[in-house]
Amino acid sequence: QFGLAPGSVSIAATQWAKNLKRTRVQPYRLAGQDGAKKPRAAKKAVPAVAAPPPEAAEDRLSGFLRRPPVLDTLDEAELLG
């Protein structure tokens, strides 16, 4: 903010607040962050139907992530010097 023209930060903050209100978007705030809302008392919720147990995902990404990486001899030679 130090390299900006005077008032730029307050103009940006005003635009941010106006656009949040206009679009009805809730910004994500970490717990304990300034401006974060305090947790409310939980309302009685309707018991949710239990989700079926996750079956083994057989998509390409899951299979790729489970396999160890393919060793490349060129990379290994470069690392070993």
Buried (B, 14 or more C-beta within 10 A) or exposed (E): EEEEEEEEEEEEEEEEEEEEEEEEEEEEEEEEEEEEEEEEEEEEEEEEEEEEEEEEEEEEEEEEEEEEEEEEEEEEEEEEE
